[in-house]
Amino acid sequence: MKSETKNNAVVIRGLTYQYRINGSIVLKNIEFCIPKGEFTLVTGLSGCGKSTLCLCISGADELMNPDGILTGEVIINGKDIHKINAAERALEVGIVFQNMDTQLFSFTVEDEIAFAPENLCLPPEKIKERVDYLLNLLGIEYLRESHPHRLSGGEKSLVVLAAVLALDPPVVIMDEVMSQLDKKSKMRVIDVIRMLCDMGKTIIAVEHDIKAIESVHHIMVLQDGKLKSFRDLNGEDNTCHI
């Protein structure tokens, strides 16, 4: 048990999820683990449970659907994500939702990115340094004074990603972030993912077009709520038997 959680950022044991009592089972006995610092791509047909899996891993399932029923364990960096409070979760795992508008509430992009570190009570100079760094990293400096809700879908994706990274979580989940990006922005995000992995962060991304994504360590395929396969790019089975 200790070695399992020590070497892996994400450990999922027997994860089953349904939206309500007597409702259909959306995730069915999912089990896998992801090593620290690696990039996992999650794919599968629409409705197979990809977004629900992301919510469960981040602990946001309780926020998005209070009536949901989850069994099994979701261990992030050795912590059961559903047994810690929301503030602690945010420091362990960040998520960019498929519907990004639910994560945008400030009047400027700069304030949106600064919001999380301000709530951590970081010194003002540190907050400015972090905001400037992320604006430049994602190539959105020109959006600094823009209203987040007036941006294009692709720009919103980058702003929300910057806001998530502002908390510096070791695990980052992106639910179809690439789908609304142009080619240049998509390549920038891929470069950022590569850099984050080099820094030891663990990335989980949901995407349909797996050919468009580079630097992937593992590809996870969901089918009808079940884990169909979990392989590396050489086709070798990476499923953890836990």
Contacts in CASP RR format, 6 or more apart in sequence:
PFRMAT RR
TARGET T0000
AUTHOR 0000-0000-0000
METHOD contacts of the structure
MODEL  1
MKSETKNNAVVIRGLTYQYRINGSIVLKNIEFCIPKGEFTLVTGLSGCGK
STLCLCISGADELMNPDGILTGEVIINGKDIHKINAAERALEVGIVFQNM
DTQLFSFTVEDEIAFAPENLCLPPEKIKERVDYLLNLLGIEYLRESHPHR
LSGGEKSLVVLAAVLALDPPVVIMDEVMSQLDKKSKMRVIDVIRMLCDMG
KTIIAVEHDIKAIESVHHIMVLQDGKLKSFRDLNGEDNTCHI
4 11 0 8 1.000
4 33 0 8 1.000
4 240 0 8 1.000
4 242 0 8 1.000
5 11 0 8 1.000
5 75 0 8 1.000
5 77 0 8 1.000
5 78 0 8 1.000
7 35 0 8 1.000
7 36 0 8 1.000
8 33 0 8 1.000
8 34 0 8 1.000
8 35 0 8 1.000
8 36 0 8 1.000
8 240 0 8 1.000
9 34 0 8 1.000
9 35 0 8 1.000
9 36 0 8 1.000
9 37 0 8 1.000
9 38 0 8 1.000
9 76 0 8 1.000
9 77 0 8 1.000
9 170 0 8 1.000
9 171 0 8 1.000
9 202 0 8 1.000
10 32 0 8 1.000
10 33 0 8 1.000
10 34 0 8 1.000
10 57 0 8 1.000
10 74 0 8 1.000
10 75 0 8 1.000
10 76 0 8 1.000
10 171 0 8 1.000
10 202 0 8 1.000
10 204 0 8 1.000
11 33 0 8 1.000
11 73 0 8 1.000
11 74 0 8 1.000
11 75 0 8 1.000
11 78 0 8 1.000
11 240 0 8 1.000
11 242 0 8 1.000
12 30 0 8 1.000
12 31 0 8 1.000
12 32 0 8 1.000
12 33 0 8 1.000
12 57 0 8 1.000
12 73 0 8 1.000
12 74 0 8 1.000
12 75 0 8 1.000
13 31 0 8 1.000
13 72 0 8 1.000
13 73 0 8 1.000
13 75 0 8 1.000
13 242 0 8 1.000
14 29 0 8 1.000
14 30 0 8 1.000
14 31 0 8 1.000
14 71 0 8 1.000
14 72 0 8 1.000
14 73 0 8 1.000
15 27 0 8 1.000
15 29 0 8 1.000
15 30 0 8 1.000
15 31 0 8 1.000
15 53 0 8 1.000
15 56 0 8 1.000
15 70 0 8 1.000
15 71 0 8 1.000
15 72 0 8 1.000
15 73 0 8 1.000
15 74 0 8 1.000
16 25 0 8 1.000
16 27 0 8 1.000
16 28 0 8 1.000
16 29 0 8 1.000
16 30 0 8 1.000
16 70 0 8 1.000
16 71 0 8 1.000
16 72 0 8 1.000
17 25 0 8 1.000
17 26 0 8 1.000
17 27 0 8 1.000
17 52 0 8 1.000
17 56 0 8 1.000
17 61 0 8 1.000
17 68 0 8 1.000
17 69 0 8 1.000
17 70 0 8 1.000
17 71 0 8 1.000
18 24 0 8 1.000
18 25 0 8 1.000
18 26 0 8 1.000
18 68 0 8 1.000
18 69 0 8 1.000
19 26 0 8 1.000
19 65 0 8 1.000
19 67 0 8 1.000
19 68 0 8 1.000
19 69 0 8 1.000
20 67 0 8 1.000
20 68 0 8 1.000
20 69 0 8 1.000
21 67 0 8 1.000
21 69 0 8 1.000
25 225 0 8 1.000
26 49 0 8 1.000
26 52 0 8 1.000
26 225 0 8 1.000
27 49 0 8 1.000
27 52 0 8 1.000
27 53 0 8 1.000
27 56 0 8 1.000
27 225 0 8 1.000
28 224 0 8 1.000
28 225 0 8 1.000
28 226 0 8 1.000
29 226 0 8 1.000
30 53 0 8 1.000
30 225 0 8 1.000
30 226 0 8 1.000
30 227 0 8 1.000
31 227 0 8 1.000
31 239 0 8 1.000
31 240 0 8 1.000
31 242 0 8 1.000
32 220 0 8 1.000
32 227 0 8 1.000
32 230 0 8 1.000
32 239 0 8 1.000
32 240 0 8 1.000
33 240 0 8 1.000
33 242 0 8 1.000
34 40 0 8 1.000
34 202 0 8 1.000
34 204 0 8 1.000
34 218 0 8 1.000
35 202 0 8 1.000
35 217 0 8 1.000
36 170 0 8 1.000
36 200 0 8 1.000
36 202 0 8 1.000
37 197 0 8 1.000
37 200 0 8 1.000
37 201 0 8 1.000
37 202 0 8 1.000
37 203 0 8 1.000
38 197 0 8 1.000
38 202 0 8 1.000
38 203 0 8 1.000
38 217 0 8 1.000
38 218 0 8 1.000
39 193 0 8 1.000
39 194 0 8 1.000
39 197 0 8 1.000
39 202 0 8 1.000
39 203 0 8 1.000
39 205 0 8 1.000
39 215 0 8 1.000
39 216 0 8 1.000
39 217 0 8 1.000
39 218 0 8 1.000
40 202 0 8 1.000
40 203 0 8 1.000
40 204 0 8 1.000
40 205 0 8 1.000
40 216 0 8 1.000
40 217 0 8 1.000
40 218 0 8 1.000
40 219 0 8 1.000
40 220 0 8 1.000
41 205 0 8 1.000
41 206 0 8 1.000
41 207 0 8 1.000
41 210 0 8 1.000
41 213 0 8 1.000
41 216 0 8 1.000
41 218 0 8 1.000
41 219 0 8 1.000
41 220 0 8 1.000
42 50 0 8 1.000
42 53 0 8 1.000
42 54 0 8 1.000
42 204 0 8 1.000
42 205 0 8 1.000
42 206 0 8 1.000
42 207 0 8 1.000
42 220 0 8 1.000
42 222 0 8 1.000
43 50 0 8 1.000
43 206 0 8 1.000
43 207 0 8 1.000
43 208 0 8 1.000
43 210 0 8 1.000
43 219 0 8 1.000
43 220 0 8 1.000
43 221 0 8 1.000
43 222 0 8 1.000
44 50 0 8 1.000
44 208 0 8 1.000
44 221 0 8 1.000
44 222 0 8 1.000
44 223 0 8 1.000
45 223 0 8 1.000
48 222 0 8 1.000
48 223 0 8 1.000
48 224 0 8 1.000
48 225 0 8 1.000
49 222 0 8 1.000
49 225 0 8 1.000
50 175 0 8 1.000
50 206 0 8 1.000
50 222 0 8 1.000
51 98 0 8 1.000
51 175 0 8 1.000
51 206 0 8 1.000
52 61 0 8 1.000
53 222 0 8 1.000
54 60 0 8 1.000
54 95 0 8 1.000
54 173 0 8 1.000
54 175 0 8 1.000
54 204 0 8 1.000
54 206 0 8 1.000
55 61 0 8 1.000
55 64 0 8 1.000
55 65 0 8 1.000
55 95 0 8 1.000
56 70 0 8 1.000
56 74 0 8 1.000
57 74 0 8 1.000
57 76 0 8 1.000
57 81 0 8 1.000
57 93 0 8 1.000
57 95 0 8 1.000
57 171 0 8 1.000
57 173 0 8 1.000
57 204 0 8 1.000
58 81 0 8 1.000
58 89 0 8 1.000
58 93 0 8 1.000
58 94 0 8 1.000
58 95 0 8 1.000
58 173 0 8 1.000
59 74 0 8 1.000
59 81 0 8 1.000
59 82 0 8 1.000
59 89 0 8 1.000
59 93 0 8 1.000
60 95 0 8 1.000
60 97 0 8 1.000
61 68 0 8 1.000
61 70 0 8 1.000
62 68 0 8 1.000
62 82 0 8 1.000
63 86 0 8 1.000
70 82 0 8 1.000
73 80 0 8 1.000
74 80 0 8 1.000
74 81 0 8 1.000
74 82 0 8 1.000
75 81 0 8 1.000
76 92 0 8 1.000
76 93 0 8 1.000
76 171 0 8 1.000
77 92 0 8 1.000
77 170 0 8 1.000
77 171 0 8 1.000
79 88 0 8 1.000
79 92 0 8 1.000
81 89 0 8 1.000
81 92 0 8 1.000
81 93 0 8 1.000
84 92 0 8 1.000
90 116 0 8 1.000
90 167 0 8 1.000
90 169 0 8 1.000
91 167 0 8 1.000
91 169 0 8 1.000
92 169 0 8 1.000
92 170 0 8 1.000
92 171 0 8 1.000
93 169 0 8 1.000
93 170 0 8 1.000
93 171 0 8 1.000
93 172 0 8 1.000
93 173 0 8 1.000
94 164 0 8 1.000
94 167 0 8 1.000
94 169 0 8 1.000
94 171 0 8 1.000
94 172 0 8 1.000
94 173 0 8 1.000
95 164 0 8 1.000
95 172 0 8 1.000
95 173 0 8 1.000
95 174 0 8 1.000
95 175 0 8 1.000
96 103 0 8 1.000
96 157 0 8 1.000
96 160 0 8 1.000
96 161 0 8 1.000
96 164 0 8 1.000
96 172 0 8 1.000
96 173 0 8 1.000
96 174 0 8 1.000
96 175 0 8 1.000
96 177 0 8 1.000
97 103 0 8 1.000
97 160 0 8 1.000
97 175 0 8 1.000
98 175 0 8 1.000
98 176 0 8 1.000
98 206 0 8 1.000
100 153 0 8 1.000
100 156 0 8 1.000
100 157 0 8 1.000
100 159 0 8 1.000
100 160 0 8 1.000
101 149 0 8 1.000
101 156 0 8 1.000
103 160 0 8 1.000
103 163 0 8 1.000
104 112 0 8 1.000
104 148 0 8 1.000
104 149 0 8 1.000
104 156 0 8 1.000
104 159 0 8 1.000
104 160 0 8 1.000
105 112 0 8 1.000
105 148 0 8 1.000
106 112 0 8 1.000
106 115 0 8 1.000
106 148 0 8 1.000
107 147 0 8 1.000
108 144 0 8 1.000
108 145 0 8 1.000
108 146 0 8 1.000
108 147 0 8 1.000
108 148 0 8 1.000
109 135 0 8 1.000
109 140 0 8 1.000
109 143 0 8 1.000
109 144 0 8 1.000
109 145 0 8 1.000
109 146 0 8 1.000
109 148 0 8 1.000
109 151 0 8 1.000
109 159 0 8 1.000
109 162 0 8 1.000
110 131 0 8 1.000
110 135 0 8 1.000
110 144 0 8 1.000
110 145 0 8 1.000
112 148 0 8 1.000
112 159 0 8 1.000
112 162 0 8 1.000
112 163 0 8 1.000
113 130 0 8 1.000
113 131 0 8 1.000
113 134 0 8 1.000
113 135 0 8 1.000
113 159 0 8 1.000
113 162 0 8 1.000
113 163 0 8 1.000
113 166 0 8 1.000
114 127 0 8 1.000
114 128 0 8 1.000
114 130 0 8 1.000
114 131 0 8 1.000
114 166 0 8 1.000
115 163 0 8 1.000
115 166 0 8 1.000
116 163 0 8 1.000
116 166 0 8 1.000
116 167 0 8 1.000
117 126 0 8 1.000
117 127 0 8 1.000
117 130 0 8 1.000
117 131 0 8 1.000
117 166 0 8 1.000
117 167 0 8 1.000
118 127 0 8 1.000
120 167 0 8 1.000
122 130 0 8 1.000
130 166 0 8 1.000
131 166 0 8 1.000
134 162 0 8 1.000
134 165 0 8 1.000
134 166 0 8 1.000
135 141 0 8 1.000
135 143 0 8 1.000
135 144 0 8 1.000
135 162 0 8 1.000
137 162 0 8 1.000
137 165 0 8 1.000
137 192 0 8 1.000
138 158 0 8 1.000
138 161 0 8 1.000
138 162 0 8 1.000
138 188 0 8 1.000
138 189 0 8 1.000
138 192 0 8 1.000
139 158 0 8 1.000
139 188 0 8 1.000
140 155 0 8 1.000
140 158 0 8 1.000
140 159 0 8 1.000
140 162 0 8 1.000
143 151 0 8 1.000
143 155 0 8 1.000
143 159 0 8 1.000
146 155 0 8 1.000
148 156 0 8 1.000
148 159 0 8 1.000
151 159 0 8 1.000
152 180 0 8 1.000
153 180 0 8 1.000
154 180 0 8 1.000
154 181 0 8 1.000
154 182 0 8 1.000
154 185 0 8 1.000
156 180 0 8 1.000
157 177 0 8 1.000
157 180 0 8 1.000
157 181 0 8 1.000
157 185 0 8 1.000
158 181 0 8 1.000
158 185 0 8 1.000
158 189 0 8 1.000
161 174 0 8 1.000
161 177 0 8 1.000
161 189 0 8 1.000
161 192 0 8 1.000
164 172 0 8 1.000
165 172 0 8 1.000
165 196 0 8 1.000
169 201 0 8 1.000
170 200 0 8 1.000
170 201 0 8 1.000
170 202 0 8 1.000
171 201 0 8 1.000
171 202 0 8 1.000
171 203 0 8 1.000
171 204 0 8 1.000
172 196 0 8 1.000
172 201 0 8 1.000
172 202 0 8 1.000
172 203 0 8 1.000
172 204 0 8 1.000
173 203 0 8 1.000
173 204 0 8 1.000
173 205 0 8 1.000
174 203 0 8 1.000
174 204 0 8 1.000
174 205 0 8 1.000
174 206 0 8 1.000
175 205 0 8 1.000
175 206 0 8 1.000
176 206 0 8 1.000
176 207 0 8 1.000
176 208 0 8 1.000
177 189 0 8 1.000
177 205 0 8 1.000
178 186 0 8 1.000
178 189 0 8 1.000
178 205 0 8 1.000
178 207 0 8 1.000
178 209 0 8 1.000
178 212 0 8 1.000
178 213 0 8 1.000
179 207 0 8 1.000
179 208 0 8 1.000
181 189 0 8 1.000
186 212 0 8 1.000
190 213 0 8 1.000
190 214 0 8 1.000
190 215 0 8 1.000
193 203 0 8 1.000
193 205 0 8 1.000
193 215 0 8 1.000
194 214 0 8 1.000
194 215 0 8 1.000
196 203 0 8 1.000
197 203 0 8 1.000
197 215 0 8 1.000
197 217 0 8 1.000
205 213 0 8 1.000
207 213 0 8 1.000
210 216 0 8 1.000
210 219 0 8 1.000
216 233 0 8 1.000
217 232 0 8 1.000
217 233 0 8 1.000
218 230 0 8 1.000
218 231 0 8 1.000
218 232 0 8 1.000
218 238 0 8 1.000
219 229 0 8 1.000
219 230 0 8 1.000
219 231 0 8 1.000
219 232 0 8 1.000
219 233 0 8 1.000
220 227 0 8 1.000
220 229 0 8 1.000
220 230 0 8 1.000
221 227 0 8 1.000
221 228 0 8 1.000
221 229 0 8 1.000
221 230 0 8 1.000
222 228 0 8 1.000
227 239 0 8 1.000
229 237 0 8 1.000
229 239 0 8 1.000
230 237 0 8 1.000
230 238 0 8 1.000
230 239 0 8 1.000
231 237 0 8 1.000
231 238 0 8 1.000
232 238 0 8 1.000
END
